[in-house]
Amino acid sequence: MATGLLLINLGTPDAPTPAAVRRYLREFLGDPRVLDMNAVGRKLLLELVILPTRPRKSAHAYQQIWDARRGSPLLFHGQDLAAGVAARLGDDWRVELGMRYGSPSLGAALDRLIAAEVTRIVALPLYPQYASSSTGSSLEHLYRLAAARTNVPPLVVVPPFYADDGFLGAFAAVARPQLAAAEAEHVLFSFHGLPEHHMRAGDPSGQHCLASPSCCDAPVGPARDCYRAQCYATARALAARLGLAAEGWSVAFQSRLGRVPWIKPYTDEALPALARQGVRKIAVMCPAFVADCLETLEEIGMRAATQWQADGGERLTLVSSLNAEPGWLDAVAELARRAAPRLPVAT
């Protein structure tokens, strides 16, 4: 009896063209967990402000990273991950990759697993830290797809793995030689940003989140499911594994959009500040992403690197993500194996 492993990531346009990016953005930003406002306001913002201009700009950015043979890096790294994990898990498993938005869709991946007659499904959202707009949205969609079936498949979900030894060890192993080659004087851990109100909405106490400078010291109590607290926990653990001095690393958040306050500090403000402090060779790690994508390759590896030199820095090195590195394949396989015993096995 085979077990299914459903690897879930956010998604990517089908092509680096304005039309394909527009389709993708309409689905992505139409999600109420992403743009969490009333439906009418979201529709007006999307159709009248974002979609008339952003697809062309984003398409140009995607063109900078698009592989001529394999296409979107997020997609082909995900496909390589699925194939590598399947090889490690063996014949008793079936592994599929599904995207929350775009192709291959989450629904199509679920259909393929059920067609393979798996007796149970382990869902692994490929987001190390929990956020309502990524993990929450993906799981809500998966539950709806599963619940719509006459025979609802047994599901178990791998929780956020921001502190998992396998994840941390794999990222440290990838980073260590790149940091040495870069002769980095400082390491910036840059995580994807989120609006501050997303953080406050996830605080069950209503009193802890962003209320003090120490609110994210540990992901426990009211901060147990806090994205920002989990990001800091990941950064502290990686800094320890890499042997970084306390003054040799820092945390920031990238990719903010719109005028509402996002979680701080901002990457595009932290980098010039570090250059003013005299840092010349900097390395940037992005541990919110397990695969290189637009936010790592273009936003950091190209735009931020160019700006770094304009600000007086000598070299900015983007530390590559986990992609399908052997240590990460091992870690994903182990996460799946640990989750599987919690599911009943058909007899």
C-alpha positions in Angstrom: 0.0 0.0 0.0 1.6 3.3 -1.1 1.7 6.5 0.8 1.4 9.8 -1.0 3.6 12.8 -0.4 2.2 16.1 -1.6 4.8 18.8 -1.8 3.1 22.3 -1.9 4.6 25.5 -3.0 3.2 28.9 -3.8 3.4 28.9 -7.6 4.8 30.7 -10.6 3.5 32.1 -13.9 3.5 29.8 -16.9 5.7 32.1 -18.9 7.6 35.4 -18.4 5.0 37.4 -20.3 2.6 40.1 -19.2 -0.4 38.0 -20.1 0.8 34.9 -18.1 1.9 37.1 -15.2 -1.5 38.8 -15.2 -3.3 35.4 -14.9 -1.0 34.4 -12.1 -1.4 37.7 -10.2 -5.1 37.7 -10.5 -5.3 34.2 -8.9 -2.6 35.0 -6.3 -3.8 38.5 -5.2 -7.4 37.5 -5.5 -6.9 35.2 -2.5 -8.5 36.8 0.6 -5.7 35.5 2.8 -3.2 37.5 0.7 -5.1 40.7 0.2 -7.2 40.5 3.4 -9.8 43.2 2.8 -13.4 43.2 1.8 -14.2 41.5 -1.5 -15.3 44.7 -3.3 -12.2 46.6 -2.2 -9.9 43.7 -3.2 -11.5 43.5 -6.6 -11.2 47.2 -7.2 -7.6 47.3 -6.1 -6.7 44.3 -8.2 -8.4 45.3 -11.4 -7.9 49.1 -11.3 -4.6 49.6 -9.6 -2.4 46.4 -9.7 -3.3 44.5 -12.9 -3.1 47.4 -15.3 0.6 48.1 -14.5 2.3 45.4 -12.4 2.2 42.4 -14.9 4.5 44.2 -17.4 7.0 45.1 -14.7 6.9 41.6 -13.1 7.2 39.9 -16.5 10.4 41.9 -17.1 11.8 40.6 -13.8 10.8 37.0 -14.6 12.6 37.3 -17.9 15.9 38.0 -16.1 15.7 34.6 -14.3 13.8 32.4 -16.7 15.8 29.4 -17.9 15.6 29.0 -21.7 15.3 25.2 -21.4 13.5 24.5 -18.1 11.5 27.7 -17.5 10.7 29.0 -14.0 13.4 28.2 -11.4 10.7 27.7 -8.7 9.0 25.1 -10.9 12.0 23.1 -12.0 13.7 23.1 -8.6 10.4 21.8 -7.2 10.3 19.1 -9.9 13.9 18.1 -9.1 13.0 18.0 -5.4 10.0 15.8 -6.0 12.0 13.4 -8.1 14.9 13.3 -5.6 12.7 12.7 -2.6 10.8 10.0 -4.5 14.1 8.2 -5.1 14.9 8.4 -1.4 11.5 7.2 -0.2 11.3 4.2 -2.5 8.5 2.3 -4.1 6.2 2.5 -1.1 5.7 6.2 -1.8 4.2 8.4 -4.6 5.4 12.0 -4.6 3.7 14.9 -6.4 4.3 18.6 -6.5 1.3 21.0 -6.4 1.2 24.8 -6.5 -1.3 26.9 -4.6 -1.5 29.2 -7.7 -0.8 28.3 -11.3 0.5 25.0 -12.6 0.9 22.2 -11.7 -2.2 22.9 -9.6 -2.8 21.5 -6.1 -6.0 19.9 -7.4 -4.2 18.1 -10.2 -1.5 16.8 -7.9 -4.1 15.5 -5.5 -5.9 13.8 -8.4 -2.7 12.1 -9.4 -2.1 10.7 -5.9 -5.6 9.4 -5.6 -5.4 7.9 -9.1 -2.3 6.1 -7.9 -4.5 4.5 -5.2 -2.4 5.8 -2.3 -3.9 4.8 1.1 -2.9 8.0 2.9 -1.4 11.4 2.0 1.2 13.4 3.8 1.0 17.1 2.9 4.2 19.1 3.2 3.8 22.9 2.6 7.3 24.0 1.5 7.2 27.1 3.7 9.6 26.8 6.7 7.8 29.5 8.7 4.0 29.6 9.1 2.0 32.5 7.5 -1.7 32.7 6.9 -1.0 33.9 3.4 1.1 31.0 2.4 0.8 27.9 4.7 -2.7 28.9 5.8 -4.0 29.5 2.3 -2.5 26.3 0.9 -3.9 24.2 3.6 -7.4 25.8 3.4 -7.4 25.1 -0.4 -6.2 21.5 0.1 -8.8 20.8 2.7 -11.6 22.1 0.4 -10.3 20.0 -2.5 -10.2 16.9 -0.3 -13.6 17.6 1.3 -15.3 17.9 -2.1 -14.6 14.3 -2.9 -17.0 11.5 -2.0 -14.3 9.5 -0.4 -12.3 12.0 1.5 -8.6 10.9 1.6 -6.8 10.6 5.0 -4.5 13.5 5.3 -1.7 14.6 7.7 0.2 17.8 7.5 3.8 18.3 8.2 4.0 21.4 10.5 6.3 24.4 9.9 9.9 23.1 9.9 11.7 26.4 10.8 13.6 24.7 13.6 14.0 21.2 12.1 17.5 19.9 12.4 17.4 18.5 8.8 16.3 21.8 7.3 18.8 23.8 9.3 21.6 21.4 8.7 21.0 21.3 4.9 20.9 25.1 4.7 24.1 25.5 6.8 25.8 22.9 4.5 24.8 24.9 1.4 25.8 28.2 2.9 29.1 27.3 4.5 31.3 27.1 1.4 29.6 30.0 -0.3 30.2 32.2 2.7 33.9 31.2 2.8 34.3 31.9 -0.9 32.5 35.3 -0.6 34.8 36.3 2.3 31.6 37.8 3.8 32.1 40.4 6.5 28.4 40.2 7.5 25.5 37.9 6.8 22.0 39.3 6.3 19.1 36.8 6.7 16.4 38.2 4.5 13.0 36.8 4.9 9.8 37.6 2.9 7.9 40.4 4.5 4.3 40.5 5.6 2.0 43.4 6.6 2.1 44.1 10.4 -1.7 43.5 10.6 -1.2 39.9 9.5 1.0 39.4 12.5 -1.4 41.0 14.9 -4.3 39.0 13.5 -2.5 35.8 14.4 -1.9 36.8 18.0 -4.5 34.9 20.1 -3.8 37.2 23.1 -4.3 40.4 21.1 -1.7 42.0 23.3 1.7 40.4 22.5 2.5 40.9 18.8 4.7 43.9 18.0 4.0 45.3 21.5 7.6 45.3 22.6 11.1 44.9 21.1 11.3 41.4 22.6 8.0 40.1 21.3 9.8 37.8 18.8 12.5 36.5 21.1 11.0 33.0 21.0 8.1 31.4 19.1 6.3 30.3 22.3 3.1 31.3 24.0 1.2 34.0 22.0 4.1 34.0 19.5 4.0 30.2 18.9 2.5 30.6 15.4 4.1 34.0 14.7 5.8 34.2 11.3 8.3 36.9 12.5 9.2 35.0 15.6 9.8 31.8 13.6 12.0 33.8 11.2 14.1 35.0 14.0 14.3 31.5 15.4 15.6 30.2 12.1 18.1 33.0 11.8 19.5 32.4 15.3 19.8 28.7 14.7 21.6 29.1 11.4 23.9 31.8 12.8 24.9 29.3 15.5 25.5 26.5 13.1 27.6 28.7 10.9 29.6 30.0 13.8 28.7 33.7 13.2 29.6 36.3 15.8 26.7 38.2 17.3 27.7 41.4 15.4 28.3 39.4 12.2 24.7 38.8 11.2 21.3 40.5 11.2 17.7 39.9 10.1 15.5 41.9 7.6 12.3 41.4 5.6 12.0 42.0 1.9 9.4 42.3 -0.9 7.0 44.7 0.8 4.1 46.0 -1.3 1.7 48.9 -0.9 1.5 51.7 1.7 0.5 49.8 4.9 3.3 49.1 7.5 5.1 45.8 7.0 7.2 43.9 9.5 10.6 45.5 10.1 13.5 46.0 9.6 13.2 46.3 5.8 15.9 44.7 3.7 16.1 47.6 1.3 16.8 49.9 4.2 19.1 47.4 6.1 21.5 47.0 3.2 22.4 50.6 2.7 22.7 51.1 6.5 25.2 48.2 6.6 27.2 49.8 3.7 27.3 53.1 5.6 28.7 51.2 8.6 31.6 50.1 6.5 30.6 46.6 5.4 32.0 46.0 2.0 31.5 42.2 1.4 28.1 41.0 2.4 26.3 37.7 2.0 22.5 37.4 1.9 20.7 34.2 2.9 16.9 33.8 2.3 15.7 31.0 4.6 12.0 31.6 4.0 12.5 30.1 0.5 13.5 26.5 0.0 13.9 27.0 -3.8 15.5 29.9 -5.7 12.9 32.1 -7.3 12.1 35.7 -8.3 12.5 36.9 -4.8 16.0 35.5 -4.4 17.5 35.5 -7.8 16.2 38.8 -9.2 15.2 40.9 -6.1 18.4 40.0 -4.1 20.9 38.5 -6.5 20.4 41.2 -9.2 18.6 44.4 -7.9 20.0 44.4 -4.4 23.5 43.5 -5.6 23.5 46.4 -8.0 22.2 48.8 -5.3 24.8 47.5 -2.9 27.6 48.7 -5.2 25.8 52.0 -5.8 25.7 52.4 -2.0 29.5 51.9 -1.7 29.7 48.2 -1.1 32.1 46.0 -2.9 30.2 42.7 -3.4 26.9 41.2 -2.4 26.7 37.4 -2.6 23.3 35.7 -2.7 23.7 32.3 -1.0 21.8 29.9 -3.1 18.7 28.2 -1.6 18.2 24.5 -0.9 16.7 23.6 -4.3 17.4 19.9 -4.7 20.6 19.7 -2.7 21.3 16.2 -1.3 21.0 17.2 2.3 17.6 18.8 1.6 16.4 15.7 -0.2 17.3 13.7 2.9 15.6 16.2 5.2 12.3 16.3 3.2 12.2 12.5 3.1 12.7 12.3 6.8 10.0 14.9 7.5 7.6 12.8 5.4 8.6 9.5 7.1 8.1 11.1 10.6 4.6 12.2 9.6 3.4 9.0 8.0 3.1 6.9 11.2 0.4 9.2 12.4 -1.9 8.1 9.6 -4.0 4.9 9.7 -3.0 2.2 7.2 -5.7 0.4 5.2 -5.7 -3.4 5.7 
